[in-house]
């Protein structure tokens, strides 16, 4: 459930893309993670408010993860530097498997608590790649920087949202038609 204070145009994508989507341009460049208040709102929308503290160290880690994710998501073909940056974030945590009396248990361990949200986001991206790298998309509107995971059956989703960018593109096409008539 998104935090009602969350001002972003696109909320609720998988965690890695949701972290990328803390930056948007509708119509001017905005950044939810420009301060601790925004970071707290992001944690809340992402369902992490009770697992992560909204402190400066956590915000710094989240920003590191966001920039690493932007590197691998945006580059046509990610270079080694982009891969290293994401792997550095991933190196701060690990998935631990244990057998408990109730059965198998899986938990996340991080070097220090501030890395939890950042690690979860980076790890989520690997999960999306396993589900289908071609479904990780950036909105087709040239001035939009939002990302989404295309879970539509035919895999033809193009816009972050039809209401915002789909219609902007339609209006632009109409404008071109009217002016070239
Ligand atoms: Zn868009």
Backbone and ligand atoms as CSV (ligand in chain L), in Angstrom:
chain,resi,resn,atom,element,x,y,z
A,1,UNK,N,N,0.849,-1.198,0.000
A,1,UNK,CA,C,0.000,0.000,0.000
A,1,UNK,C,C,0.887,1.251,0.000
A,2,UNK,N,N,0.713,2.098,-0.999
A,2,UNK,CA,C,1.562,3.288,-1.090
A,2,UNK,C,C,1.245,4.265,0.048
A,3,UNK,N,N,2.281,4.924,0.525
A,3,UNK,CA,C,2.096,5.962,1.528
A,3,UNK,C,C,1.275,7.098,0.902
A,4,UNK,N,N,0.219,7.555,1.600
A,4,UNK,CA,C,-0.623,8.613,0.988
A,4,UNK,C,C,0.143,9.915,0.732
A,5,UNK,N,N,1.301,10.075,1.383
A,5,UNK,CA,C,2.087,11.311,1.144
A,5,UNK,C,C,2.999,11.167,-0.070
A,6,UNK,N,N,3.054,9.961,-0.637
A,6,UNK,CA,C,3.979,9.714,-1.744
A,6,UNK,C,C,3.543,10.496,-2.987
A,7,UNK,N,N,4.384,11.436,-3.459
A,7,UNK,CA,C,3.973,12.312,-4.576
A,7,UNK,C,C,4.297,11.748,-5.952
A,8,UNK,N,N,4.842,10.535,-6.039
A,8,UNK,CA,C,5.368,10.076,-7.328
A,8,UNK,C,C,4.264,9.682,-8.308
A,9,UNK,N,N,4.513,9.886,-9.593
A,9,UNK,CA,C,3.510,9.534,-10.606
A,9,UNK,C,C,3.384,8.030,-10.802
A,10,UNK,N,N,4.420,7.269,-10.478
A,10,UNK,CA,C,4.355,5.813,-10.666
A,10,UNK,C,C,4.851,5.146,-9.386
A,11,UNK,N,N,3.963,4.395,-8.764
A,11,UNK,CA,C,4.279,3.742,-7.489
A,11,UNK,C,C,3.885,2.278,-7.605
A,12,UNK,N,N,4.668,1.406,-6.972
A,12,UNK,CA,C,4.229,0.021,-6.878
A,12,UNK,C,C,4.917,-0.934,-7.834
A,13,UNK,N,N,5.914,-0.454,-8.569
A,13,UNK,CA,C,6.708,-1.365,-9.384
A,13,UNK,C,C,7.575,-2.215,-8.440
A,14,UNK,N,N,8.156,-3.310,-8.940
A,14,UNK,CA,C,9.047,-4.090,-8.084
A,14,UNK,C,C,10.118,-3.188,-7.450
A,15,UNK,N,N,10.601,-3.607,-6.271
A,15,UNK,CA,C,11.424,-2.730,-5.431
A,15,UNK,C,C,12.590,-2.047,-6.154
A,16,UNK,N,N,13.302,-2.771,-7.010
A,16,UNK,CA,C,14.453,-2.157,-7.681
A,16,UNK,C,C,14.004,-1.008,-8.585
A,17,UNK,N,N,12.935,-1.225,-9.331
A,17,UNK,CA,C,12.439,-0.184,-10.243
A,17,UNK,C,C,11.743,0.914,-9.443
A,18,UNK,N,N,11.120,0.530,-8.349
A,18,UNK,CA,C,10.487,1.520,-7.481
A,18,UNK,C,C,11.537,2.481,-6.914
A,19,UNK,N,N,12.726,1.952,-6.635
A,19,UNK,CA,C,13.811,2.822,-6.162
A,19,UNK,C,C,14.249,3.760,-7.290
A,20,UNK,N,N,14.383,3.228,-8.502
A,20,UNK,CA,C,14.721,4.094,-9.643
A,20,UNK,C,C,13.650,5.169,-9.838
A,21,UNK,N,N,12.410,4.802,-9.583
A,21,UNK,CA,C,11.300,5.720,-9.821
A,21,UNK,C,C,11.130,6.773,-8.726
A,22,UNK,N,N,12.125,6.883,-7.845
A,22,UNK,CA,C,12.112,8.003,-6.895
A,22,UNK,C,C,12.592,9.277,-7.590
A,23,UNK,N,N,13.030,9.129,-8.853
A,23,UNK,CA,C,13.334,10.314,-9.674
A,23,UNK,C,C,12.360,10.330,-10.832
A,24,UNK,N,N,11.821,11.458,-11.120
A,24,UNK,CA,C,10.896,11.548,-12.245
A,24,UNK,C,C,10.886,12.965,-12.809
A,25,UNK,N,N,10.268,13.110,-13.983
A,25,UNK,CA,C,10.175,14.437,-14.638
A,25,UNK,C,C,8.751,14.658,-15.098
A,26,UNK,N,N,7.918,15.085,-14.203
A,26,UNK,CA,C,6.514,15.342,-14.563
A,26,UNK,C,C,6.057,16.634,-13.919
A,27,UNK,N,N,6.243,17.775,-14.468
A,27,UNK,CA,C,6.952,18.052,-15.722
A,27,UNK,C,C,8.410,18.414,-15.472
A,28,UNK,N,N,8.767,18.754,-14.226
A,28,UNK,CA,C,10.168,19.116,-13.968
A,28,UNK,C,C,10.826,17.998,-13.174
A,29,UNK,N,N,12.163,18.009,-13.136
A,29,UNK,CA,C,12.897,16.960,-12.440
A,29,UNK,C,C,12.618,16.999,-10.944
A,30,UNK,N,N,12.246,15.862,-10.396
A,30,UNK,CA,C,11.961,15.751,-8.971
A,30,UNK,C,C,12.736,14.557,-8.416
A,31,UNK,N,N,13.003,14.615,-7.112
A,31,UNK,CA,C,13.715,13.519,-6.468
A,31,UNK,C,C,13.171,13.320,-5.065
A,32,UNK,N,N,12.451,12.199,-4.880
A,32,UNK,CA,C,11.884,11.921,-3.562
A,32,UNK,C,C,12.975,11.713,-2.520
A,33,UNK,N,N,14.156,11.263,-2.946
A,33,UNK,CA,C,15.226,10.968,-1.993
A,33,UNK,C,C,16.165,12.161,-1.790
A,34,UNK,N,N,15.633,13.359,-1.965
A,34,UNK,CA,C,16.488,14.527,-1.750
A,34,UNK,C,C,16.585,14.879,-0.265
A,35,UNK,N,N,15.761,14.266,0.575
A,35,UNK,CA,C,15.907,14.477,2.012
A,35,UNK,C,C,15.338,13.279,2.796
A,36,UNK,N,N,15.530,13.304,4.109
A,36,UNK,CA,C,15.115,12.171,4.946
A,36,UNK,C,C,13.601,11.992,4.968
A,37,UNK,N,N,12.874,13.093,4.865
A,37,UNK,CA,C,11.413,12.983,4.848
A,37,UNK,C,C,10.973,12.153,3.643
A,38,UNK,N,N,11.559,12.453,2.495
A,38,UNK,CA,C,11.224,11.709,1.290
A,38,UNK,C,C,11.658,10.257,1.397
A,39,UNK,N,N,12.818,10.033,1.997
A,39,UNK,CA,C,13.310,8.659,2.175
A,39,UNK,C,C,12.342,7.867,3.058
A,40,UNK,N,N,11.852,8.516,4.100
A,40,UNK,CA,C,10.899,7.857,4.998
A,40,UNK,C,C,9.617,7.496,4.224
A,41,UNK,N,N,9.167,8.395,3.379
A,41,UNK,CA,C,7.960,8.127,2.584
A,41,UNK,C,C,8.212,6.953,1.630
A,42,UNK,N,N,9.411,6.931,1.021
A,42,UNK,CA,C,9.720,5.820,0.112
A,42,UNK,C,C,9.711,4.486,0.856
A,43,UNK,N,N,10.380,4.457,2.025
A,43,UNK,CA,C,10.398,3.212,2.814
A,43,UNK,C,C,8.978,2.758,3.127
A,44,UNK,N,N,8.134,3.704,3.477
A,44,UNK,CA,C,6.762,3.377,3.833
A,44,UNK,C,C,6.013,2.812,2.628
A,45,UNK,N,N,6.129,3.474,1.472
A,45,UNK,CA,C,5.454,2.982,0.261
A,45,UNK,C,C,5.970,1.614,-0.148
A,46,UNK,N,N,7.261,1.378,0.089
A,46,UNK,CA,C,7.867,0.118,-0.335
A,46,UNK,C,C,7.623,-0.996,0.686
A,47,UNK,N,N,6.912,-0.669,1.758
A,47,UNK,CA,C,6.623,-1.687,2.775
A,47,UNK,C,C,7.816,-2.024,3.645
A,48,UNK,N,N,8.776,-1.110,3.727
A,48,UNK,CA,C,9.998,-1.381,4.476
A,48,UNK,C,C,10.110,-0.561,5.755
A,49,UNK,N,N,9.064,0.202,6.070
A,49,UNK,CA,C,9.162,1.137,7.194
A,49,UNK,C,C,9.478,0.443,8.517
A,50,UNK,N,N,8.987,-0.788,8.704
A,50,UNK,CA,C,9.262,-1.430,9.991
A,50,UNK,C,C,10.559,-2.244,9.989
A,51,UNK,N,N,11.208,-2.330,8.833
A,51,UNK,CA,C,12.483,-3.074,8.788
A,51,UNK,C,C,13.681,-2.147,8.655
A,52,UNK,N,N,13.460,-0.907,8.205
A,52,UNK,CA,C,14.563,0.019,7.942
A,52,UNK,C,C,14.314,1.340,8.662
A,53,UNK,N,N,15.387,1.922,9.159
A,53,UNK,CA,C,15.282,3.220,9.821
A,53,UNK,C,C,15.585,4.312,8.801
A,54,UNK,N,N,14.784,5.362,8.824
A,54,UNK,CA,C,15.022,6.468,7.896
A,54,UNK,C,C,16.106,7.378,8.464
A,55,UNK,N,N,17.361,6.921,8.368
A,55,UNK,CA,C,18.472,7.747,8.858
A,55,UNK,C,C,19.410,8.084,7.695
A,56,UNK,N,N,20.342,9.025,7.934
A,56,UNK,CA,C,21.219,9.463,6.837
A,56,UNK,C,C,22.033,8.319,6.231
A,57,UNK,N,N,22.467,7.357,7.049
A,57,UNK,CA,C,23.273,6.254,6.521
A,57,UNK,C,C,22.439,5.392,5.566
A,58,UNK,N,N,21.197,5.140,5.938
A,58,UNK,CA,C,20.313,4.345,5.083
A,58,UNK,C,C,20.016,5.072,3.785
A,59,UNK,N,N,19.808,6.379,3.884
A,59,UNK,CA,C,19.547,7.175,2.681
A,59,UNK,C,C,20.755,7.134,1.747
A,60,UNK,N,N,21.949,7.275,2.325
A,60,UNK,CA,C,23.164,7.243,1.497
A,60,UNK,C,C,23.294,5.898,0.800
A,61,UNK,N,N,23.004,4.803,1.521
A,61,UNK,CA,C,23.087,3.466,0.921
A,61,UNK,C,C,22.049,3.319,-0.192
A,62,UNK,N,N,20.840,3.829,0.048
A,62,UNK,CA,C,19.787,3.735,-0.971
A,62,UNK,C,C,20.191,4.520,-2.222
A,63,UNK,N,N,20.820,5.684,-2.031
A,63,UNK,CA,C,21.258,6.477,-3.183
A,63,UNK,C,C,22.355,5.756,-3.964
A,64,UNK,N,N,23.246,5.077,-3.232
A,64,UNK,CA,C,24.292,4.290,-3.901
A,64,UNK,C,C,23.653,3.184,-4.734
A,65,UNK,N,N,22.666,2.502,-4.148
A,65,UNK,CA,C,21.985,1.430,-4.867
A,65,UNK,C,C,21.236,1.985,-6.070
A,66,UNK,N,N,20.603,3.149,-5.893
A,66,UNK,CA,C,19.837,3.724,-7.000
A,66,UNK,C,C,20.754,4.061,-8.167
A,67,UNK,N,N,21.910,4.632,-7.858
A,67,UNK,CA,C,22.790,5.006,-8.953
A,67,UNK,C,C,23.369,3.748,-9.622
A,68,UNK,N,N,23.623,2.701,-8.836
A,68,UNK,CA,C,24.092,1.439,-9.430
A,68,UNK,C,C,23.009,0.827,-10.315
A,69,UNK,N,N,21.768,0.860,-9.856
A,69,UNK,CA,C,20.664,0.313,-10.645
A,69,UNK,C,C,20.460,1.112,-11.925
A,70,UNK,N,N,20.581,2.441,-11.820
A,70,UNK,CA,C,20.434,3.272,-13.013
A,70,UNK,C,C,21.506,2.898,-14.033
A,71,UNK,N,N,22.692,2.590,-13.551
A,71,UNK,CA,C,23.794,2.212,-14.438
A,71,UNK,C,C,23.504,0.940,-15.214
A,72,UNK,N,N,22.958,-0.071,-14.536
A,72,UNK,CA,C,22.708,-1.329,-15.251
A,72,UNK,C,C,21.401,-1.294,-16.031
A,73,UNK,N,N,20.446,-0.469,-15.583
A,73,UNK,CA,C,19.144,-0.454,-16.269
A,73,UNK,C,C,19.171,0.434,-17.503
A,74,UNK,N,N,19.989,1.472,-17.509
A,74,UNK,CA,C,19.927,2.442,-18.598
A,74,UNK,C,C,20.914,2.152,-19.719
A,75,UNK,N,N,22.085,1.653,-19.367
A,75,UNK,CA,C,23.087,1.415,-20.409
A,75,UNK,C,C,22.557,0.374,-21.379
A,76,UNK,N,N,22.730,0.619,-22.656
A,76,UNK,CA,C,22.308,-0.336,-23.678
A,76,UNK,C,C,22.967,-1.679,-23.397
A,77,UNK,N,N,24.243,-1.609,-23.178
A,77,UNK,CA,C,24.973,-2.801,-22.780
A,77,UNK,C,C,25.856,-2.370,-21.621
A,78,UNK,N,N,25.550,-2.875,-20.432
A,78,UNK,CA,C,26.280,-2.400,-19.265
A,78,UNK,C,C,27.738,-2.816,-19.341
A,79,UNK,N,N,28.587,-1.863,-19.021
A,79,UNK,CA,C,30.012,-2.158,-18.976
A,79,UNK,C,C,30.393,-2.742,-17.624
A,80,UNK,N,N,31.646,-3.094,-17.485
A,80,UNK,CA,C,32.107,-3.721,-16.249
A,80,UNK,C,C,31.932,-2.782,-15.054
A,81,UNK,N,N,32.142,-1.481,-15.266
A,81,UNK,CA,C,32.029,-0.536,-14.150
A,81,UNK,C,C,30.614,-0.541,-13.585
A,82,UNK,N,N,29.609,-0.619,-14.469
A,82,UNK,CA,C,28.214,-0.628,-14.017
A,82,UNK,C,C,27.918,-1.918,-13.241
A,83,UNK,N,N,28.425,-3.022,-13.772
A,83,UNK,CA,C,28.200,-4.313,-13.093
A,83,UNK,C,C,28.881,-4.311,-11.731
A,84,UNK,N,N,30.112,-3.799,-11.679
A,84,UNK,CA,C,30.841,-3.753,-10.406
A,84,UNK,C,C,30.092,-2.940,-9.369
A,85,UNK,N,N,29.514,-1.816,-9.814
A,85,UNK,CA,C,28.814,-0.937,-8.871
A,85,UNK,C,C,27.635,-1.677,-8.239
A,86,UNK,N,N,26.890,-2.435,-9.030
A,86,UNK,CA,C,25.765,-3.179,-8.465
A,86,UNK,C,C,26.269,-4.325,-7.589
A,87,UNK,N,N,27.321,-4.972,-8.021
A,87,UNK,CA,C,27.865,-6.078,-7.228
A,87,UNK,C,C,28.412,-5.608,-5.890
A,88,UNK,N,N,28.904,-4.367,-5.857
A,88,UNK,CA,C,29.370,-3.826,-4.581
A,88,UNK,C,C,28.219,-3.686,-3.593
A,89,UNK,N,N,27.077,-3.246,-4.089
A,89,UNK,CA,C,25.900,-3.149,-3.214
A,89,UNK,C,C,25.497,-4.545,-2.741
A,90,UNK,N,N,25.477,-5.495,-3.682
A,90,UNK,CA,C,25.073,-6.867,-3.342
A,90,UNK,C,C,26.023,-7.496,-2.321
A,91,UNK,N,N,27.284,-7.054,-2.339
A,91,UNK,CA,C,28.271,-7.634,-1.425
A,91,UNK,C,C,27.996,-7.245,0.030
A,92,UNK,N,N,27.089,-6.287,0.250
A,92,UNK,CA,C,26.772,-5.884,1.625
A,92,UNK,C,C,25.765,-6.809,2.294
A,93,UNK,N,N,25.248,-7.786,1.564
A,93,UNK,CA,C,24.260,-8.671,2.180
A,93,UNK,C,C,24.231,-10.034,1.542
A,94,UNK,N,N,23.478,-10.915,2.138
A,94,UNK,CA,C,23.358,-12.274,1.602
A,94,UNK,C,C,22.076,-12.919,2.114
A,95,UNK,N,N,21.628,-13.893,1.359
A,95,UNK,CA,C,20.459,-14.665,1.736
A,95,UNK,C,C,20.952,-15.873,2.529
A,96,UNK,N,N,20.374,-16.095,3.694
A,96,UNK,CA,C,20.818,-17.202,4.535
A,96,UNK,C,C,19.703,-18.234,4.648
A,97,UNK,N,N,20.050,-19.486,4.402
A,97,UNK,CA,C,19.070,-20.580,4.510
A,97,UNK,C,C,19.362,-21.382,5.766
A,98,UNK,N,N,18.306,-21.697,6.484
A,98,UNK,CA,C,18.448,-22.477,7.721
A,98,UNK,C,C,17.299,-23.446,7.841
A,99,UNK,N,N,17.568,-24.536,8.532
A,99,UNK,CA,C,16.474,-25.444,8.842
A,99,UNK,C,C,16.073,-25.220,10.295
A,100,UNK,N,N,14.830,-24.795,10.481
A,100,UNK,CA,C,14.312,-24.582,11.834
A,100,UNK,C,C,13.322,-25.703,12.148
A,101,UNK,N,N,12.874,-25.763,13.400
A,101,UNK,CA,C,11.920,-26.793,13.789
A,101,UNK,C,C,10.683,-26.774,12.907
A,102,UNK,N,N,10.287,-25.569,12.456
A,102,UNK,CA,C,9.085,-25.424,11.647
A,102,UNK,C,C,9.352,-25.694,10.160
A,103,UNK,N,N,10.596,-25.896,9.797
A,103,UNK,CA,C,10.928,-26.152,8.392
A,103,UNK,C,C,11.992,-25.193,7.899
A,104,UNK,N,N,12.243,-25.196,6.586
A,104,UNK,CA,C,13.290,-24.333,6.030
A,104,UNK,C,C,12.968,-22.851,6.237
A,105,UNK,N,N,13.982,-22.088,6.546
A,105,UNK,CA,C,13.811,-20.650,6.740
A,105,UNK,C,C,14.822,-19.908,5.891
A,106,UNK,N,N,14.390,-18.749,5.396
A,106,UNK,CA,C,15.255,-17.940,4.557
A,106,UNK,C,C,15.288,-16.554,5.171
A,107,UNK,N,N,16.461,-15.984,5.344
A,107,UNK,CA,C,16.505,-14.629,5.878
A,107,UNK,C,C,17.637,-13.851,5.215
A,108,UNK,N,N,17.545,-12.551,5.304
A,108,UNK,CA,C,18.557,-11.680,4.716
A,108,UNK,C,C,19.478,-11.184,5.820
A,109,UNK,N,N,20.770,-11.276,5.571
A,109,UNK,CA,C,21.739,-10.709,6.504
A,109,UNK,C,C,22.495,-9.596,5.792
A,110,UNK,N,N,22.659,-8.465,6.469
A,110,UNK,CA,C,23.435,-7.371,5.883
A,110,UNK,C,C,24.557,-6.990,6.839
A,111,UNK,N,N,25.634,-6.409,6.265
A,111,UNK,CA,C,26.795,-6.000,7.070
A,111,UNK,C,C,26.378,-5.087,8.198
A,112,UNK,N,N,25.547,-4.109,7.859
A,112,UNK,CA,C,25.034,-3.183,8.859
A,112,UNK,C,C,23.640,-2.774,8.403
A,113,UNK,N,N,22.773,-2.442,9.380
A,113,UNK,CA,C,21.345,-2.276,9.074
A,113,UNK,C,C,21.064,-1.283,7.950
A,114,UNK,N,N,21.932,-0.270,7.775
A,114,UNK,CA,C,21.602,0.749,6.774
A,114,UNK,C,C,21.610,0.188,5.353
A,115,UNK,N,N,22.204,-0.996,5.164
A,115,UNK,CA,C,22.268,-1.547,3.811
A,115,UNK,C,C,21.052,-2.381,3.433
A,116,UNK,N,N,20.122,-2.587,4.360
A,116,UNK,CA,C,19.039,-3.534,4.080
A,116,UNK,C,C,18.190,-3.123,2.875
A,117,UNK,N,N,17.659,-1.898,2.878
A,117,UNK,CA,C,16.787,-1.478,1.767
A,117,UNK,C,C,17.569,-1.486,0.449
A,118,UNK,N,N,18.799,-0.991,0.492
A,118,UNK,CA,C,19.636,-0.936,-0.709
A,118,UNK,C,C,19.892,-2.350,-1.240
A,119,UNK,N,N,20.224,-3.269,-0.337
A,119,UNK,CA,C,20.509,-4.649,-0.760
A,119,UNK,C,C,19.259,-5.311,-1.331
A,120,UNK,N,N,18.129,-5.124,-0.645
A,120,UNK,CA,C,16.878,-5.726,-1.127
A,120,UNK,C,C,16.551,-5.230,-2.533
A,121,UNK,N,N,16.779,-3.944,-2.780
A,121,UNK,CA,C,16.488,-3.383,-4.105
A,121,UNK,C,C,17.426,-3.974,-5.151
A,122,UNK,N,N,18.706,-4.063,-4.829
A,122,UNK,CA,C,19.669,-4.619,-5.783
A,122,UNK,C,C,19.349,-6.085,-6.062
A,123,UNK,N,N,19.014,-6.828,-5.008
A,123,UNK,CA,C,18.696,-8.248,-5.165
A,123,UNK,C,C,17.407,-8.430,-5.982
A,124,UNK,N,N,16.466,-7.533,-5.771
A,124,UNK,CA,C,15.216,-7.592,-6.528
A,124,UNK,C,C,15.486,-7.487,-8.032
A,125,UNK,N,N,16.469,-6.650,-8.377
A,125,UNK,CA,C,16.780,-6.476,-9.803
A,125,UNK,C,C,17.262,-7.795,-10.423
A,126,UNK,N,N,18.052,-8.555,-9.675
A,126,UNK,CA,C,18.502,-9.851,-10.191
A,126,UNK,C,C,17.301,-10.766,-10.423
A,127,UNK,N,N,16.341,-10.684,-9.509
A,127,UNK,CA,C,15.129,-11.489,-9.659
A,127,UNK,C,C,14.372,-11.115,-10.930
A,128,UNK,N,N,14.308,-9.811,-11.219
A,128,UNK,CA,C,13.612,-9.375,-12.444
A,128,UNK,C,C,14.341,-9.872,-13.689
A,129,UNK,N,N,15.671,-9.829,-13.641
A,129,UNK,CA,C,16.440,-10.327,-14.789
A,129,UNK,C,C,16.141,-11.796,-15.026
A,130,UNK,N,N,15.992,-12.544,-13.927
A,130,UNK,CA,C,15.686,-13.970,-14.078
A,130,UNK,C,C,14.293,-14.183,-14.659
A,131,UNK,N,N,13.369,-13.288,-14.311
A,131,UNK,CA,C,12.014,-13.425,-14.850
A,131,UNK,C,C,11.940,-13.015,-16.314
A,132,UNK,N,N,12.839,-12.142,-16.745
A,132,UNK,CA,C,12.817,-11.718,-18.151
A,132,UNK,C,C,13.372,-10.322,-18.306
A,133,UNK,N,N,14.631,-10.231,-18.712
A,133,UNK,CA,C,15.297,-8.936,-18.828
A,133,UNK,C,C,14.549,-8.017,-19.802
A,134,UNK,N,N,13.940,-8.615,-20.838
A,134,UNK,CA,C,13.265,-7.794,-21.843
A,134,UNK,C,C,12.007,-7.133,-21.282
A,135,UNK,N,N,11.549,-7.584,-20.121
A,135,UNK,CA,C,10.356,-6.973,-19.527
A,135,UNK,C,C,10.698,-5.781,-18.621
A,136,UNK,N,N,11.979,-5.556,-18.407
A,136,UNK,CA,C,12.401,-4.371,-17.659
A,136,UNK,C,C,12.476,-3.232,-18.663
A,137,UNK,N,N,11.601,-2.259,-18.541
A,137,UNK,CA,C,11.506,-1.228,-19.573
A,137,UNK,C,C,11.530,0.174,-18.985
A,138,UNK,N,N,12.021,1.060,-19.821
A,138,UNK,CA,C,11.898,2.468,-19.503
A,138,UNK,C,C,10.740,3.010,-20.316
A,139,UNK,N,N,9.974,3.907,-19.746
A,139,UNK,CA,C,8.836,4.496,-20.433
A,139,UNK,C,C,9.264,5.009,-21.809
A,140,UNK,N,N,8.400,4.779,-22.818
A,140,UNK,CA,C,8.763,5.119,-24.197
A,140,UNK,C,C,8.721,6.615,-24.476
A,141,UNK,N,N,8.148,7.384,-23.551
A,141,UNK,CA,C,8.143,8.833,-23.774
A,141,UNK,C,C,9.562,9.370,-23.620
A,142,UNK,N,N,10.068,10.092,-24.628
A,142,UNK,CA,C,11.487,10.471,-24.602
A,142,UNK,C,C,11.892,11.311,-23.400
A,143,UNK,N,N,10.980,12.064,-22.821
A,143,UNK,CA,C,11.404,12.898,-21.692
A,143,UNK,C,C,11.061,12.261,-20.348
A,144,UNK,N,N,10.612,11.012,-20.365
A,144,UNK,CA,C,10.236,10.351,-19.114
A,144,UNK,C,C,11.322,9.359,-18.707
A,145,UNK,N,N,11.663,9.344,-17.435
A,145,UNK,CA,C,12.748,8.469,-16.986
A,145,UNK,C,C,12.242,7.337,-16.099
A,146,UNK,N,N,10.935,7.116,-16.058
A,146,UNK,CA,C,10.391,6.080,-15.180
A,146,UNK,C,C,10.581,4.683,-15.775
A,147,UNK,N,N,10.741,3.710,-14.886
A,147,UNK,CA,C,10.934,2.319,-15.293
A,147,UNK,C,C,9.782,1.464,-14.783
A,148,UNK,N,N,9.497,0.399,-15.502
A,148,UNK,CA,C,8.472,-0.533,-15.034
A,148,UNK,C,C,8.809,-1.937,-15.506
A,149,UNK,N,N,8.187,-2.904,-14.830
A,149,UNK,CA,C,8.334,-4.292,-15.232
A,149,UNK,C,C,7.067,-4.670,-15.981
A,150,UNK,N,N,7.228,-4.973,-17.269
A,150,UNK,CA,C,6.076,-5.240,-18.118
A,150,UNK,C,C,5.552,-6.653,-17.849
A,151,UNK,N,N,4.487,-6.724,-17.054
A,151,UNK,CA,C,3.928,-8.044,-16.749
A,151,UNK,C,C,2.682,-8.307,-17.589
A,152,UNK,N,N,2.457,-7.476,-18.620
A,152,UNK,CA,C,1.315,-7.717,-19.498
A,152,UNK,C,C,1.546,-9.006,-20.282
A,153,UNK,N,N,0.444,-9.652,-20.679
A,153,UNK,CA,C,0.572,-10.962,-21.305
A,153,UNK,C,C,1.348,-10.901,-22.623
A,154,UNK,N,N,1.076,-9.869,-23.424
A,154,UNK,CA,C,1.751,-9.776,-24.717
A,154,UNK,C,C,3.079,-9.013,-24.649
A,155,UNK,N,N,3.404,-8.489,-23.468
A,155,UNK,CA,C,4.685,-7.800,-23.300
A,155,UNK,C,C,4.812,-6.548,-24.140
A,156,UNK,N,N,3.688,-5.849,-24.332
A,156,UNK,CA,C,3.719,-4.664,-25.212
A,156,UNK,C,C,3.500,-3.366,-24.467
A,157,UNK,N,N,3.618,-3.403,-23.143
A,157,UNK,CA,C,3.414,-2.151,-22.420
A,157,UNK,C,C,4.523,-1.172,-22.779
A,158,UNK,N,N,4.149,0.078,-23.073
A,158,UNK,CA,C,5.148,1.063,-23.500
A,158,UNK,C,C,5.292,2.226,-22.539
A,159,UNK,N,N,4.217,2.506,-21.777
A,159,UNK,CA,C,4.210,3.736,-20.988
A,159,UNK,C,C,4.219,3.441,-19.494
A,160,UNK,N,N,4.811,4.380,-18.744
A,160,UNK,CA,C,4.730,4.278,-17.286
A,160,UNK,C,C,3.257,4.279,-16.910
A,161,UNK,N,N,2.503,5.184,-17.508
A,161,UNK,CA,C,1.057,5.154,-17.328
A,161,UNK,C,C,0.410,5.761,-18.555
A,162,UNK,N,N,-0.689,5.139,-18.969
A,162,UNK,CA,C,-1.411,5.638,-20.141
A,162,UNK,C,C,-1.888,7.058,-19.853
A,163,UNK,N,N,-2.337,7.292,-18.617
A,163,UNK,CA,C,-2.915,8.592,-18.267
A,163,UNK,C,C,-1.892,9.714,-18.434
A,164,UNK,N,N,-0.639,9.440,-18.095
A,164,UNK,CA,C,0.358,10.502,-18.179
A,164,UNK,C,C,1.070,10.461,-19.534
A,165,UNK,N,N,1.917,9.477,-19.748
A,165,UNK,CA,C,2.766,9.507,-20.936
A,165,UNK,C,C,2.070,9.004,-22.192
A,166,UNK,N,N,1.185,8.014,-22.067
A,166,UNK,CA,C,0.465,7.538,-23.246
A,166,UNK,C,C,-0.299,8.679,-23.885
A,167,UNK,N,N,-0.986,9.434,-23.073
A,167,UNK,CA,C,-1.784,10.538,-23.609
A,167,UNK,C,C,-0.926,11.711,-24.070
A,168,UNK,N,N,0.203,11.909,-23.385
A,168,UNK,CA,C,1.117,12.965,-23.835
A,168,UNK,C,C,1.583,12.660,-25.253
A,169,UNK,N,N,1.925,11.379,-25.478
A,169,UNK,CA,C,2.417,10.984,-26.804
A,169,UNK,C,C,1.310,11.105,-27.845
A,170,UNK,N,N,0.093,10.714,-27.455
A,170,UNK,CA,C,-1.038,10.809,-28.379
A,170,UNK,C,C,-1.285,12.274,-28.752
A,171,UNK,N,N,-1.257,13.140,-27.750
A,171,UNK,CA,C,-1.476,14.570,-27.981
A,171,UNK,C,C,-0.392,15.120,-28.903
A,172,UNK,N,N,0.841,14.664,-28.713
A,172,UNK,CA,C,1.940,15.159,-29.546
A,172,UNK,C,C,1.741,14.721,-30.998
A,173,UNK,N,N,1.295,13.465,-31.193
A,173,UNK,CA,C,1.041,12.980,-32.555
A,173,UNK,C,C,-0.065,13.804,-33.202
A,174,UNK,N,N,-1.107,14.081,-32.418
A,174,UNK,CA,C,-2.229,14.867,-32.917
A,174,UNK,C,C,-1.736,16.244,-33.334
A,175,UNK,N,N,-0.884,16.826,-32.505
A,175,UNK,CA,C,-0.360,18.157,-32.750
A,175,UNK,C,C,0.427,18.186,-34.063
A,176,UNK,N,N,1.245,17.148,-34.275
A,176,UNK,CA,C,2.041,17.066,-35.508
A,176,UNK,C,C,1.099,16.974,-36.712
A,177,UNK,N,N,0.068,16.127,-36.588
A,177,UNK,CA,C,-0.881,15.950,-37.692
A,177,UNK,C,C,-1.573,17.262,-38.054
A,178,UNK,N,N,-2.064,17.943,-37.013
A,178,UNK,CA,C,-2.784,19.186,-37.229
A,178,UNK,C,C,-1.884,20.212,-37.924
A,179,UNK,N,N,-0.620,20.242,-37.512
A,179,UNK,CA,C,0.283,21.252,-38.037
A,179,UNK,C,C,0.864,20.912,-39.394
A,180,UNK,N,N,0.801,19.634,-39.774
A,180,UNK,CA,C,1.339,19.300,-41.089
A,180,UNK,C,C,0.206,19.227,-42.110
A,181,UNK,N,N,-1.067,19.426,-41.641
A,181,UNK,CA,C,-2.211,19.323,-42.567
A,181,UNK,C,C,-2.275,20.570,-43.451
L,1,ZN,ZN,ZN,6.360,7.912,-18.686
